[in-house]
Amino acid sequence: MDPDEYFGDIVDDLAPQGVRPGRMFGRQALKFEDKVLAVYHRDDMVFKLGSGTPPHAEALSLAGAELFDPSGKGRPFKDWVKVPADHADRWADYASASLARHRKA
């Protein structure tokens, strides 16, 4: 499955829980109650997992994963992790973790 298909499946799977597609940084995103959970950035996905949480640490441990720096100027968003397309099979897990975090807030 290609990254676009993984993104579409995540949207479909989380729709019954109130997640809707949206936009952020001019890219496709997942939103819950007007809060952005994840952004499809090029062929990677970026998830708001919360700095210091187990899902955040786990995502950062994946090969090629890094804190998301949308400007490319060394100012990453500490709560956001960019997970490469090589790990697209894990994207649904991180989308669910982001949703769970936002539901608690």
N, C-alpha and C positions, 0 to 999 in steps of 0.2 A: 504494500500500500504506500502511496506517496504522501508527503506532508499535508497536501491539501485535503486528501481523503481523511487522514487522521483528525485534522481540525474539524471537518464536517461531521465526523462521527461523534466527536466530543460535544459539539453544539447539540446534536440530536439527542445524545445520552443525557445531557444535563438540562435540557429544556423543561422536562417535567418538574424540575426542582427550582424553576424560576430563572434559569440562566438564558440570556438572549445574546445574539450576535450584536456587535456594535463596532465602534471605531475609536482608535487612539493612535496618536502619532501618524495618522493617515493610513493606518493598517487595520486589518480585521482584528477584532477583540472579542473576548467573552465578558459579559457584564451581568452583574447581579444587583438589583435595586440601584442602578446608576453607578455602581462601583465597578471598576475594571479588575477582573481576576487574572486575565492573561491576554497577551498580544501575540499575534502571528507576525513575526518580524523576519522578513525575507523567507528562508526555509526553516527557520528555528521558531521555537515558542518561548515566550518570556512569561514567567509566572510570578505573581506577588504572593510570596510564601511567608514573609515575616522573618527578619533577621534573627538568628538564634533559635529558630524552631527546628525540630527534627526533620521535617520535609525540606526546609531550606538547606540544612547541612547535607542531607542525602543528595539533593539535586546538585549541589556544588561539587560533590565527590565524583560525579560522572565525568568521563573523559570529554574535554572540550567545553564543559559548562563553565560559566563565569557570571559574575555580577553584571547586570545590564547597565551599559553606559550608552544611552541613546545619543549623546552628543559626540561620543568618541574622543572626548577631551580629558579623560581620566577622572570623571566625576560620576562614578556608578551610583545607581539607586540601591541602597543597602538591603532593601526588602525584596528586590526583584532578581530572579535568576534566569539567565538565558540558557535553555536546554537545547542542544543541537538536534537536528533532524535525525542523526544517527540513533538517538534515543526516543524516537517518536512513539515507540511502544509504551513508554512511561508517561507520556503527556497526559493521558486521562487521569492517572493517579495524582499528578501534580495539580491538575485543574480541580479535581475533587478536594484536594488538600487546601487549595486557595479558597474554594467555596466554603468549606468548613470553618476556616479562619474568619472569613467575612461574616458568617452567620453568628459567630460568637461575639463579634464586635458590636 
